[in-house]
Amino acid sequence: MVTINPPRERTCERCGRTDVWQPERNNWVVDGDVGDPYCLHDWDITGSYNPIEK
């Protein structure tokens, strides 16, 4: 059986903003510094991230 393991945290490579996933809200929430509000966020979740667990 395969299990999908989605990311629980992400950080912007440009401004340093960190978001965490809150399942009760079913949404990402800013954790700490907001970063640059005009940043086009480049999240650190790349093609090397594999959400599939065996």
C-alpha positions, 0 to 999 in steps of 0.5 A, spaced: 500 500 500 502 507 498 501 512 503 501 520 501 505 524 505 504 531 504 509 537 506 507 540 513 512 546 512 515 550 507 520 556 507 520 561 501 527 561 498 527 569 497 524 572 503 525 567 508 517 566 510 515 560 513 508 557 513 506 551 516 500 546 514 494 546 519 489 541 518 483 543 522 483 550 518 485 546 511 490 551 509 497 554 510 498 559 516 504 564 516 509 561 522 513 567 525 516 573 520 511 574 514 517 576 510 516 580 504 508 581 502 510 583 495 514 576 494 512 571 489 514 566 493 519 560 491 517 555 496 523 550 498 518 544 496 522 542 489 522 536 484 526 532 489 521 532 494 517 525 494 510 525 497 509 517 496 511 512 502 511 505 501 
